[in-house]
Amino acid sequence: MSKALLTRDLTEPEPIPEAGIARAVELMRSGRLFRYGEMGADQLDVSLLEQEFAAVVGRRYCIAVNSGGGALFLALKVAGVQPGDPVLVNGFTLAPVPGAILHAAAKPVIVEIGSDYVIDPEDLRRKARATGAKILLLSHMRGHIADMDAVMAVVEEYGLGLIEDCAHSLCASWKGRTIGTFGLAAGFSAQTYKHLNAGEGGFLVLDDDAMAARTILHSGSYMLHGQHLSAPGPEMLAAAGEHVPNFSMRMTALAAALLRPQLAELPRRVRRWNEIHDRIAAGLKRCQLIHVPERGGGQQFSATSVQFSLLGFSPGMIGRILAAAKSRGLPIKWFGADRQTGFTSAPFHWAYAGDQGPLAATHAVLAGLCDIRTPVTLTDDECDLIAQIVREAIETVAAEVAAEGDTWPPSIKVAS
């Protein structure tokens, strides 16, 4: 059995393009890092980025803010969410998503997921009916795209306002329609390890004039909203100006300078990320005790990581498998751990979200769900080694369990 080590740092992002670095240095030398200029629009980095990002997604307006979670909070506010309102959200997501709901003083209502990691349309229907919720915050978690035909059927049946969390799905689509264009609004992220990297940052994209005007004002434009190139008419902004509070959630000019040259890199990045995903997934599928959901149907994904489930293992065994992989240089995130770790958490960790009932299906799926970050610079050999380390970690633990006198698992079959 091979004991080769993975020597790559899976948290290592691609360098910022030289054009972004040059513009950032120019801004730092000028000191003009704020997106608005009192003497006029002395620099338009953020406004130009908003215009360009809206074009990439295919929506009328884009407002750049300081985080993806902040974008989702603003989406809820401008969609009319009031304190105490129930907001539906799928159970496989990250903490900033229920956090955005609570930031808006609303109540998360967690909807079950299936073995394919996406929202269960039937549980969505049941909970929409039971709660009277008017908003669905749909998280395309880790780029896994639900059956949007089924989701939209429930949205239309119950008159739900749909907000899409697209932090992991930039450039994804469903049956040719861009993810982020199905609902009232969509939030994207520019946090490091996403498709675009500014360290931190977010975008809210939408089409409605009134919602866009309120988002610009909420984001913190003061009375300088005329400097937005992606915006409704100035009369609409002026009319709302004294009624919409400033939440100070702007993106800085420095973040925008880093991001603008990266837009041109998206097609190459997405293509390579998907190649990496598919190669690792194929290697993982060689083990009968690993489940990798098929990404078929109508979805075109854009994966920056790979997820899989360990089938039938106890929590203790999973912990041992992950430790064996880590000893060979491969860190694996696990959504079934007792305690939330790093960026990874699950609904049973979110005491702040209130009692959600049993969520049996979601917890059963998350109990074995694992996640590996995949930098876009991984080589094919490194992809193969990652899958091999996971398979061999399972074999190692199986042998240890057998030596301890346990009869399960009796054998591990790895396809040739």
DRENMARFI-309070 format. One line per field, with one value per residue: x, y, z of N, C-alpha, C in turn; residue number from 1. Coordinates in steps of 0.05 Angstrom, whole numbers, plus 5000, padded with zeros to 4 digits. Layout:
<vexkols>
n_x c(X,...)
n_y c(Y,...)
n_z c(Z,...)
ca_x c(X,...)
ca_y c(Y,...)
ca_z c(Z,...)
c_x c(X,...)
c_y c(Y,...)
c_z c(Z,...)
nr c(NUM,...)
</vexkols>
This chain:
<vexkols>
n_x c(5017,5012,5045,5050,5058,5016,5038,5021,4993,4928,4900,4921,4913,4906,4954,4940,4922,4971,4955,4916,4946,4980,4943,4923,4969,4976,4930,4940,4984,4961,4925,4871,4824,4772,4707,4677,4683,4690,4700,4678,4674,4730,4756,4735,4734,4702,4650,4656,4669,4621,4586,4610,4607,4552,4540,4567,4537,4486,4446,4408,4427,4482,4507,4563,4590,4614,4618,4598,4558,4538,4514,4471,4441,4426,4395,4352,4331,4316,4279,4236,4233,4212,4222,4220,4196,4187,4239,4254,4305,4355,4384,4438,4487,4529,4548,4543,4496,4446,4460,4454,4399,4384,4410,4376,4336,4300,4270,4303,4280,4292,4301,4295,4348,4369,4402,4432,4451,4423,4365,4304,4248,4196,4196,4205,4157,4121,4139,4134,4079,4065,4088,4076,4115,4145,4191,4245,4309,4355,4408,4460,4496,4565,4565,4528,4473,4404,4345,4320,4273,4235,4240,4225,4173,4149,4160,4129,4078,4069,4078,4129,4184,4245,4311,4377,4434,4495,4548,4583,4575,4585,4581,4554,4498,4429,4398,4415,4403,4428,4453,4432,4399,4347,4313,4288,4334,4406,4462,4533,4601,4666,4704,4767,4785,4739,4708,4726,4774,4782,4800,4760,4692,4632,4574,4511,4462,4409,4345,4303,4282,4268,4285,4339,4353,4344,4381,4430,4428,4423,4473,4510,4518,4516,4501,4521,4506,4502,4549,4547,4549,4519,4458,4390,4349,4368,4327,4296,4330,4339,4288,4281,4320,4317,4291,4315,4359,4430,4475,4529,4562,4598,4639,4710,4752,4802,4793,4760,4796,4831,4797,4774,4809,4806,4757,4762,4790,4755,4728,4771,4787,4740,4733,4780,4774,4729,4748,4786,4751,4721,4760,4781,4733,4721,4763,4750,4702,4717,4718,4673,4649,4645,4605,4591,4553,4518,4526,4487,4431,4401,4442,4498,4556,4603,4655,4692,4711,4708,4659,4639,4608,4618,4599,4559,4594,4613,4614,4663,4696,4697,4725,4775,4789,4794,4836,4877,4881,4898,4947,4977,4980,4932,4881,4814,4749,4692,4624,4595,4616,4620,4630,4632,4680,4734,4714,4669,4605,4541,4468,4455,4492,4476,4451,4431,4393,4346,4296,4291,4264,4268,4297,4315,4331,4368,4408,4424,4448,4489,4519,4558,4583,4636,4688,4733,4778,4796,4846,4855,4901,4917,4950,4940,4964,4966,4911,4897,4927,4902,4851,4868,4893,4848,4819,4856,4861,4811,4817,4859,4836,4795,4825,4848,4803,4784,4827,4820,4779,4728,4675,4659,4679,4673,4703,4738,4725,4759,4754,4789)
n_y c(4976,5043,5098,5151,5221,5278,5339,5389,5453,5459,5505,5544,5599,5621,5669,5741,5774,5810,5860,5874,5878,5920,5963,5964,5979,6030,6055,6051,6084,6132,6137,6137,6099,6092,6080,6123,6191,6255,6300,6288,6232,6208,6161,6101,6047,6009,6019,6008,5954,5934,5943,5910,5860,5852,5845,5796,5760,5770,5805,5865,5901,5910,5911,5923,5898,5888,5834,5766,5745,5793,5813,5777,5789,5842,5830,5804,5846,5885,5855,5857,5830,5824,5835,5775,5745,5682,5649,5607,5558,5516,5456,5442,5483,5540,5575,5633,5639,5623,5661,5710,5712,5717,5765,5798,5798,5758,5691,5630,5575,5511,5470,5403,5364,5319,5257,5275,5323,5370,5414,5387,5384,5369,5372,5426,5444,5426,5455,5508,5511,5500,5540,5589,5620,5671,5677,5644,5628,5603,5562,5548,5507,5494,5493,5455,5443,5447,5413,5458,5466,5438,5465,5517,5508,5500,5550,5583,5561,5574,5628,5647,5691,5686,5683,5675,5642,5646,5636,5595,5584,5614,5626,5579,5540,5522,5481,5515,5565,5618,5609,5648,5681,5666,5684,5738,5764,5755,5732,5737,5717,5743,5724,5697,5635,5629,5635,5685,5728,5772,5772,5788,5804,5820,5811,5836,5819,5839,5856,5892,5959,5990,5958,5955,6009,6016,5980,6003,6049,6027,6001,6040,6091,6143,6208,6202,6171,6180,6166,6114,6068,6025,6028,6049,6105,6172,6200,6162,6143,6190,6200,6159,6168,6190,6153,6104,6068,6075,6023,6017,5981,5978,5960,5966,6009,5985,5930,5923,5936,5893,5853,5864,5849,5794,5776,5765,5718,5680,5640,5604,5588,5564,5521,5491,5480,5447,5404,5385,5372,5330,5292,5278,5260,5216,5182,5174,5147,5096,5067,5027,5044,5098,5152,5193,5244,5245,5295,5307,5314,5377,5411,5454,5457,5493,5479,5490,5457,5389,5342,5286,5226,5184,5120,5087,5086,5093,5152,5151,5118,5149,5193,5169,5154,5205,5225,5190,5205,5258,5250,5240,5286,5306,5347,5340,5365,5356,5349,5324,5326,5330,5381,5446,5465,5504,5531,5500,5478,5454,5446,5426,5450,5502,5532,5583,5587,5568,5518,5467,5421,5350,5340,5294,5271,5307,5309,5256,5254,5293,5269,5236,5267,5294,5340,5369,5419,5448,5475,5514,5505,5452,5393,5339,5292,5303,5306,5252,5229,5251,5226,5173,5173,5180,5133,5095,5109,5092,5037,5027,5039,5001,4954,4960,4960,4908,4879,4892,4859,4870,4857,4889,4939,4883,4878,4917,4938,4959,4986,4968)
n_z c(5000,4982,5014,5002,5011,5012,4992,4981,4998,5011,5020,4990,4949,4880,4854,4856,4796,4758,4739,4776,4822,4809,4803,4855,4884,4862,4882,4937,4941,4930,4971,4967,4983,4994,4967,4949,4927,4953,4922,4876,4830,4838,4831,4802,4813,4843,4823,4769,4772,4793,4750,4712,4737,4742,4688,4678,4708,4688,4704,4719,4758,4804,4868,4905,4964,5032,5045,5029,5063,5083,5036,5030,5076,5064,5019,5042,5073,5034,5007,5039,5087,5154,5225,5262,5221,5188,5152,5101,5093,5065,5095,5087,5090,5104,5165,5159,5130,5158,5194,5167,5163,5217,5227,5201,5237,5232,5230,5222,5184,5177,5121,5099,5069,5015,4997,4956,4972,4965,4970,4993,4955,4971,5027,5030,5008,5048,5093,5077,5073,5127,5158,5135,5111,5071,5044,5012,5025,4987,4989,4947,4962,4965,4910,4894,4856,4862,4836,4798,4771,4802,4850,4836,4823,4873,4895,4863,4873,4927,4928,4942,4956,4925,4945,4926,4950,4926,4937,4925,4872,4826,4757,4748,4724,4708,4665,4625,4644,4682,4747,4801,4776,4783,4824,4866,4882,4887,4924,4922,4935,4950,4982,5001,4972,4943,4877,4860,4889,4939,4989,5026,5012,4976,4932,4912,4868,4825,4795,4803,4806,4852,4894,4883,4890,4945,4965,4951,4982,5034,5035,5044,5017,5030,5009,4960,4918,4865,4842,4827,4774,4761,4772,4790,4767,4788,4814,4840,4879,4908,4927,4964,5000,5053,5082,5086,5124,5134,5131,5128,5094,5051,4995,4989,4949,4942,4947,4901,4861,4862,4846,4794,4749,4754,4734,4680,4683,4698,4663,4650,4702,4722,4686,4696,4752,4751,4722,4759,4802,4778,4767,4818,4841,4810,4825,4879,4875,4865,4911,4947,4993,4993,4977,4923,4902,4840,4791,4752,4708,4698,4713,4708,4739,4781,4811,4870,4906,4932,4950,4990,5016,5072,5079,5126,5169,5237,5280,5308,5276,5229,5248,5256,5204,5180,5210,5194,5141,5147,5170,5126,5100,5081,5094,5115,5116,5159,5164,5202,5253,5325,5346,5318,5270,5248,5187,5184,5198,5222,5222,5274,5305,5310,5356,5363,5323,5341,5361,5315,5307,5290,5240,5213,5164,5143,5183,5181,5130,5135,5174,5152,5115,5079,5061,5015,5002,4939,4909,4849,4823,4829,4806,4759,4778,4833,4844,4835,4877,4922,4921,4926,4976,5009,4999,5016,5070,5089,5081,5117,5167,5166,5169,5219,5252,5243,5265,5317,5330,5314,5270,5229,5181,5137,5090,5042,4979,4924,4862,4803)
ca_x c(5000,5027,5044,5058,5046,5008,5055,5009,4976,4902,4889,4937,4899,4922,4962,4924,4934,4989,4940,4903,4967,4989,4923,4922,4992,4970,4910,4953,5001,4943,4910,4842,4815,4743,4695,4664,4700,4675,4704,4669,4683,4758,4763,4710,4740,4679,4628,4662,4667,4592,4576,4621,4597,4524,4541,4575,4514,4463,4425,4410,4442,4499,4517,4586,4590,4638,4619,4575,4537,4525,4497,4447,4426,4414,4374,4328,4319,4302,4256,4214,4232,4207,4230,4203,4187,4201,4253,4261,4333,4362,4400,4466,4498,4548,4536,4535,4470,4427,4468,4442,4371,4382,4418,4352,4317,4280,4273,4308,4264,4310,4288,4311,4363,4370,4429,4447,4460,4407,4340,4282,4225,4172,4197,4201,4128,4109,4146,4122,4051,4061,4098,4068,4138,4143,4218,4263,4338,4364,4438,4472,4520,4588,4559,4509,4449,4379,4326,4307,4245,4219,4241,4209,4144,4140,4162,4105,4054,4065,4084,4153,4205,4269,4338,4397,4461,4512,4576,4599,4563,4589,4583,4538,4472,4409,4386,4423,4396,4449,4446,4433,4378,4321,4297,4288,4362,4426,4487,4557,4623,4693,4723,4788,4777,4716,4717,4740,4788,4791,4803,4733,4676,4607,4558,4482,4452,4380,4334,4282,4292,4264,4302,4367,4357,4346,4406,4452,4427,4431,4501,4525,4527,4511,4486,4539,4497,4505,4574,4542,4543,4498,4438,4367,4350,4374,4303,4287,4348,4334,4262,4283,4343,4312,4275,4330,4383,4457,4487,4558,4571,4610,4664,4730,4765,4824,4782,4751,4820,4841,4777,4767,4823,4799,4733,4770,4801,4734,4724,4793,4786,4717,4739,4800,4762,4711,4765,4796,4729,4713,4782,4781,4708,4724,4780,4735,4681,4728,4713,4645,4639,4645,4584,4594,4529,4520,4518,4475,4407,4405,4460,4526,4567,4630,4663,4718,4717,4695,4645,4632,4598,4628,4574,4557,4615,4607,4630,4691,4710,4702,4747,4800,4795,4804,4863,4895,4886,4913,4975,4990,4980,4906,4860,4786,4728,4671,4601,4582,4631,4605,4635,4638,4709,4742,4691,4649,4584,4516,4445,4455,4510,4465,4432,4419,4372,4322,4289,4283,4253,4288,4314,4328,4344,4391,4429,4435,4466,4512,4535,4581,4591,4663,4693,4761,4783,4812,4857,4853,4928,4923,4957,4926,4976,4957,4883,4897,4937,4881,4831,4882,4896,4822,4813,4875,4854,4789,4828,4875,4818,4781,4843,4851,4778,4784,4847,4809,4759,4702,4670,4652,4670,4687,4723,4736,4730,4767,4754,4815)
ca_y c(5000,5068,5117,5177,5244,5302,5361,5414,5467,5462,5531,5564,5608,5632,5697,5762,5782,5832,5885,5881,5886,5947,5982,5966,5995,6058,6066,6055,6108,6156,6138,6139,6072,6093,6079,6149,6214,6280,6319,6275,6204,6209,6134,6086,6018,5993,6023,5993,5926,5928,5942,5886,5835,5849,5834,5768,5744,5774,5820,5894,5917,5897,5928,5910,5903,5879,5805,5752,5745,5820,5815,5762,5805,5864,5819,5799,5872,5898,5838,5863,5814,5838,5820,5752,5730,5657,5648,5579,5555,5488,5448,5441,5509,5549,5592,5660,5639,5629,5686,5732,5712,5728,5793,5813,5794,5738,5664,5609,5550,5494,5451,5379,5358,5291,5245,5290,5347,5394,5418,5368,5401,5361,5384,5454,5449,5422,5477,5533,5510,5499,5564,5614,5636,5684,5679,5622,5634,5578,5561,5530,5501,5481,5490,5434,5457,5432,5413,5485,5464,5430,5487,5540,5500,5506,5579,5595,5551,5588,5656,5653,5707,5670,5695,5654,5644,5636,5639,5574,5576,5634,5614,5555,5544,5501,5480,5538,5591,5624,5609,5676,5697,5654,5696,5767,5774,5734,5742,5724,5722,5746,5716,5679,5607,5628,5638,5710,5731,5798,5768,5790,5820,5807,5824,5830,5825,5840,5871,5911,5986,5999,5942,5964,6036,6013,5966,6023,6066,6011,5993,6062,6109,6170,6221,6201,6148,6186,6155,6086,6064,6004,6039,6061,6134,6187,6209,6141,6142,6214,6198,6139,6174,6197,6132,6079,6071,6068,6001,6018,5954,5982,5948,5986,6011,5967,5903,5923,5936,5865,5835,5868,5832,5766,5769,5753,5692,5661,5616,5585,5577,5545,5497,5475,5471,5425,5381,5376,5359,5305,5272,5268,5245,5189,5166,5167,5128,5069,5053,5022,5057,5127,5161,5219,5249,5251,5323,5306,5330,5401,5430,5458,5467,5506,5469,5498,5436,5364,5331,5258,5215,5158,5105,5066,5088,5107,5176,5145,5108,5171,5208,5155,5156,5232,5227,5175,5221,5281,5242,5239,5313,5313,5355,5336,5376,5336,5363,5309,5327,5340,5409,5461,5468,5521,5543,5479,5474,5441,5457,5419,5469,5529,5536,5609,5586,5558,5490,5462,5394,5328,5342,5268,5266,5325,5300,5230,5259,5307,5252,5224,5285,5304,5362,5374,5443,5441,5498,5512,5498,5424,5378,5313,5273,5310,5298,5223,5223,5257,5204,5149,5176,5175,5104,5079,5114,5074,5010,5026,5037,4976,4933,4964,4951,4879,4870,4896,4839,4878,4844,4909,4928,4858,4881,4942,4932,4982,4979,4971)
ca_z c(5000,4981,5036,4992,5025,4996,5002,4973,5017,4998,5025,4975,4926,4858,4858,4844,4771,4760,4735,4801,4841,4800,4810,4884,4892,4854,4901,4963,4940,4930,4996,4961,4984,4998,4940,4941,4929,4959,4901,4851,4827,4830,4822,4797,4813,4852,4805,4744,4779,4795,4723,4699,4750,4733,4661,4679,4718,4671,4718,4714,4778,4823,4890,4918,4993,5046,5048,5018,5083,5083,5013,5036,5095,5049,5002,5059,5080,5011,4999,5057,5111,5179,5249,5269,5198,5182,5127,5094,5084,5064,5117,5081,5083,5124,5186,5151,5117,5179,5207,5153,5171,5244,5225,5193,5259,5223,5242,5203,5184,5162,5104,5096,5045,5008,4995,4935,4986,4958,4984,4987,4947,4985,5053,5025,5006,5075,5112,5067,5081,5156,5171,5122,5103,5046,5032,5012,5020,4976,4988,4928,4979,4952,4882,4887,4846,4864,4813,4800,4762,4825,4870,4826,4824,4901,4897,4850,4886,4952,4926,4957,4945,4926,4947,4922,4961,4904,4945,4913,4846,4804,4731,4746,4710,4708,4639,4609,4658,4701,4776,4810,4761,4786,4845,4870,4885,4892,4936,4915,4954,4940,5003,4992,4966,4925,4849,4859,4914,4949,5018,5035,4995,4966,4912,4910,4841,4824,4772,4810,4810,4880,4912,4878,4903,4974,4971,4949,5006,5057,5035,5055,4996,5039,4987,4937,4902,4836,4831,4818,4746,4760,4791,4778,4763,4813,4827,4858,4901,4923,4941,4986,5016,5081,5094,5086,5140,5124,5147,5124,5085,5025,4986,4986,4923,4941,4940,4873,4843,4861,4834,4766,4729,4757,4719,4654,4688,4707,4646,4654,4729,4725,4671,4711,4777,4745,4715,4785,4816,4765,4770,4846,4846,4797,4842,4904,4869,4863,4936,4950,5018,4988,4959,4911,4887,4812,4785,4726,4705,4683,4725,4700,4764,4780,4838,4881,4926,4926,4974,4989,5041,5081,5084,5146,5189,5262,5283,5316,5253,5211,5260,5252,5176,5175,5223,5177,5117,5156,5175,5100,5089,5069,5113,5105,5133,5165,5174,5223,5278,5348,5349,5293,5268,5226,5174,5179,5218,5213,5237,5303,5319,5310,5377,5359,5304,5354,5358,5288,5304,5287,5216,5212,5138,5140,5201,5171,5108,5144,5192,5138,5093,5080,5042,5010,4986,4916,4895,4820,4813,4832,4782,4756,4796,4860,4846,4839,4903,4942,4921,4936,5005,5022,4997,5033,5098,5095,5083,5141,5190,5165,5178,5248,5264,5241,5284,5344,5335,5303,5244,5208,5155,5131,5068,5026,4951,4909,4834,4790)
c_x c(5018,5024,5053,5044,5038,5022,5044,4992,4949,4888,4903,4921,4918,4931,4941,4937,4950,4975,4926,4923,4976,4969,4921,4945,4987,4950,4923,4971,4985,4929,4880,4830,4785,4730,4683,4685,4684,4678,4695,4681,4712,4770,4737,4714,4716,4656,4632,4659,4637,4580,4585,4610,4568,4522,4548,4552,4490,4440,4429,4428,4459,4508,4539,4587,4614,4640,4595,4552,4522,4507,4470,4429,4412,4392,4349,4315,4304,4280,4233,4212,4230,4216,4210,4192,4201,4214,4262,4290,4341,4384,4429,4475,4518,4536,4529,4507,4447,4434,4456,4413,4367,4391,4394,4330,4295,4287,4280,4289,4279,4295,4307,4326,4362,4399,4446,4455,4443,4380,4320,4257,4200,4172,4195,4172,4114,4114,4136,4093,4047,4069,4087,4091,4134,4170,4232,4291,4351,4395,4447,4498,4540,4582,4541,4482,4425,4365,4311,4279,4227,4218,4223,4179,4133,4140,4136,4079,4048,4072,4109,4171,4231,4294,4358,4424,4479,4541,4594,4589,4565,4595,4569,4511,4455,4394,4390,4417,4416,4438,4452,4413,4350,4302,4297,4316,4380,4451,4510,4579,4649,4713,4744,4778,4751,4727,4732,4751,4796,4798,4775,4718,4652,4593,4529,4474,4422,4371,4315,4293,4291,4282,4331,4372,4361,4372,4429,4452,4434,4461,4519,4535,4526,4494,4503,4532,4498,4530,4571,4536,4521,4477,4413,4369,4355,4349,4292,4304,4343,4309,4264,4304,4339,4297,4291,4356,4409,4469,4517,4570,4585,4634,4684,4741,4788,4815,4773,4775,4831,4822,4773,4782,4816,4775,4741,4781,4780,4730,4746,4792,4764,4723,4759,4789,4744,4726,4777,4775,4724,4735,4783,4756,4710,4742,4766,4714,4691,4725,4683,4633,4640,4622,4590,4569,4534,4511,4507,4451,4413,4426,4488,4539,4593,4642,4690,4726,4703,4683,4639,4622,4611,4604,4576,4577,4604,4623,4659,4707,4717,4725,4774,4808,4806,4832,4884,4902,4903,4942,4991,4987,4954,4886,4832,4767,4706,4648,4586,4596,4614,4607,4641,4668,4716,4717,4666,4631,4559,4493,4445,4475,4498,4443,4417,4396,4346,4317,4278,4269,4275,4307,4329,4343,4369,4414,4441,4454,4492,4531,4560,4592,4618,4668,4723,4763,4801,4822,4859,4879,4935,4930,4940,4937,4968,4928,4881,4907,4917,4861,4844,4885,4870,4815,4831,4870,4831,4800,4844,4857,4803,4799,4846,4826,4776,4804,4838,4786,4732,4699,4662,4673,4686,4708,4718,4743,4735,4769,4782,4814)
c_y c(5025,5085,5144,5199,5265,5326,5389,5426,5472,5488,5553,5573,5616,5661,5717,5769,5808,5859,5894,5891,5915,5968,5986,5983,6025,6070,6070,6079,6134,6159,6137,6111,6070,6094,6105,6171,6239,6301,6308,6247,6204,6182,6118,6056,6001,5996,6008,5963,5918,5925,5917,5861,5831,5837,5805,5751,5746,5786,5849,5909,5899,5918,5913,5918,5888,5849,5793,5750,5771,5824,5800,5777,5828,5854,5815,5825,5884,5881,5841,5846,5831,5822,5799,5736,5704,5659,5619,5578,5525,5481,5445,5468,5516,5571,5620,5661,5642,5654,5710,5735,5725,5757,5810,5810,5775,5711,5644,5585,5531,5473,5428,5378,5327,5282,5259,5318,5372,5392,5397,5384,5394,5372,5414,5461,5446,5446,5504,5534,5513,5526,5590,5631,5647,5687,5652,5632,5607,5579,5540,5521,5485,5476,5468,5447,5438,5431,5439,5485,5457,5452,5510,5533,5506,5537,5592,5586,5567,5617,5664,5673,5691,5688,5673,5661,5630,5638,5619,5567,5597,5619,5587,5561,5519,5502,5505,5565,5595,5623,5638,5693,5685,5669,5727,5778,5750,5746,5724,5732,5726,5741,5697,5650,5606,5632,5664,5715,5760,5796,5767,5809,5805,5824,5817,5838,5822,5857,5893,5938,5994,5984,5950,5991,6033,5998,5986,6040,6051,6005,6016,6082,6138,6184,6221,6178,6154,6175,6126,6086,6043,6012,6048,6091,6149,6196,6188,6139,6167,6211,6179,6147,6178,6175,6105,6083,6062,6047,5999,5990,5956,5965,5971,5987,5991,5939,5902,5922,5908,5847,5839,5852,5803,5758,5755,5725,5671,5637,5595,5572,5557,5519,5479,5464,5447,5400,5368,5360,5331,5284,5261,5251,5217,5171,5157,5146,5099,5053,5051,5036,5087,5133,5189,5224,5255,5280,5324,5324,5355,5420,5430,5472,5481,5501,5479,5478,5411,5353,5301,5249,5188,5143,5085,5066,5101,5133,5171,5135,5131,5188,5195,5156,5184,5236,5213,5191,5245,5275,5241,5266,5322,5321,5352,5348,5356,5351,5348,5310,5338,5370,5422,5468,5485,5535,5525,5477,5462,5451,5450,5435,5496,5533,5563,5609,5575,5529,5485,5434,5374,5331,5316,5263,5282,5315,5273,5235,5273,5290,5241,5242,5298,5323,5367,5399,5436,5466,5493,5503,5469,5411,5352,5293,5278,5302,5268,5215,5229,5235,5178,5150,5170,5145,5088,5085,5096,5046,5007,5023,5011,4953,4935,4954,4921,4867,4872,4876,4846,4865,4864,4930,4903,4860,4907,4935,4957,4973,4984,4994)
c_z c(5000,5005,5027,5006,5005,5008,4994,4996,5002,5003,5008,4950,4903,4864,4845,4817,4774,4756,4760,4821,4834,4808,4840,4895,4886,4874,4928,4963,4941,4957,4992,4959,4987,4970,4931,4944,4933,4937,4874,4850,4818,4824,4822,4798,4821,4833,4779,4749,4781,4768,4709,4711,4743,4706,4661,4687,4700,4686,4714,4733,4795,4843,4904,4947,5006,5051,5035,5037,5085,5059,5017,5056,5081,5031,5018,5066,5057,5000,5018,5081,5136,5203,5256,5246,5195,5154,5123,5084,5085,5085,5112,5071,5105,5142,5177,5139,5138,5194,5194,5160,5198,5244,5217,5214,5251,5236,5220,5206,5165,5147,5099,5069,5039,5006,4973,4946,4981,4971,4974,4980,4963,5014,5051,5023,5033,5093,5103,5075,5111,5169,5159,5113,5075,5031,5034,5006,5013,4973,4968,4940,4964,4922,4874,4880,4848,4837,4814,4788,4785,4846,4861,4826,4852,4905,4886,4864,4912,4952,4941,4942,4948,4926,4944,4935,4941,4911,4931,4885,4824,4778,4728,4733,4714,4682,4623,4622,4681,4730,4786,4795,4765,4805,4844,4869,4890,4904,4928,4934,4939,4962,4991,4992,4949,4897,4845,4887,4919,4979,5030,5016,4985,4946,4915,4882,4840,4800,4779,4817,4840,4899,4908,4892,4933,4982,4970,4973,5031,5058,5045,5036,5005,5017,4962,4918,4872,4824,4823,4789,4742,4781,4776,4777,4789,4828,4847,4882,4919,4939,4965,5006,5045,5096,5097,5102,5127,5142,5143,5117,5057,5020,4983,4957,4920,4934,4911,4854,4841,4845,4804,4746,4731,4741,4693,4658,4694,4689,4649,4681,4732,4710,4686,4737,4772,4737,4741,4800,4804,4768,4798,4851,4833,4813,4868,4899,4866,4889,4941,4974,5016,4969,4949,4894,4857,4808,4757,4723,4689,4693,4711,4725,4759,4808,4846,4903,4918,4952,4969,5016,5047,5091,5106,5168,5214,5263,5291,5293,5234,5222,5255,5222,5169,5187,5206,5152,5124,5160,5149,5085,5077,5090,5100,5126,5136,5177,5196,5250,5301,5351,5322,5294,5244,5214,5174,5203,5205,5230,5267,5319,5324,5331,5374,5339,5316,5348,5330,5285,5297,5263,5211,5186,5135,5158,5192,5148,5118,5162,5178,5116,5098,5057,5039,4993,4963,4902,4865,4808,4818,4806,4781,4776,4825,4864,4850,4866,4925,4944,4933,4966,5020,5022,5016,5063,5107,5099,5109,5165,5190,5176,5209,5263,5265,5262,5313,5350,5326,5276,5222,5205,5148,5109,5054,4997,4936,4880,4822,4770)
nr c(1,2,3,4,5,6,7,8,9,10,11,12,13,14,15,16,17,18,19,20,21,22,23,24,25,26,27,28,29,30,31,32,33,34,35,36,37,38,39,40,41,42,43,44,45,46,47,48,49,50,51,52,53,54,55,56,57,58,59,60,61,62,63,64,65,66,67,68,69,70,71,72,73,74,75,76,77,78,79,80,81,82,83,84,85,86,87,88,89,90,91,92,93,94,95,96,97,98,99,100,101,102,103,104,105,106,107,108,109,110,111,112,113,114,115,116,117,118,119,120,121,122,123,124,125,126,127,128,129,130,131,132,133,134,135,136,137,138,139,140,141,142,143,144,145,146,147,148,149,150,151,152,153,154,155,156,157,158,159,160,161,162,163,164,165,166,167,168,169,170,171,172,173,174,175,176,177,178,179,180,181,182,183,184,185,186,187,188,189,190,191,192,193,194,195,196,197,198,199,200,201,202,203,204,205,206,207,208,209,210,211,212,213,214,215,216,217,218,219,220,221,222,223,224,225,226,227,228,229,230,231,232,233,234,235,236,237,238,239,240,241,242,243,244,245,246,247,248,249,250,251,252,253,254,255,256,257,258,259,260,261,262,263,264,265,266,267,268,269,270,271,272,273,274,275,276,277,278,279,280,281,282,283,284,285,286,287,288,289,290,291,292,293,294,295,296,297,298,299,300,301,302,303,304,305,306,307,308,309,310,311,312,313,314,315,316,317,318,319,320,321,322,323,324,325,326,327,328,329,330,331,332,333,334,335,336,337,338,339,340,341,342,343,344,345,346,347,348,349,350,351,352,353,354,355,356,357,358,359,360,361,362,363,364,365,366,367,368,369,370,371,372,373,374,375,376,377,378,379,380,381,382,383,384,385,386,387,388,389,390,391,392,393,394,395,396,397,398,399,400,401,402,403,404,405,406,407,408,409,410,411,412,413,414,415,416)
</vexkols>
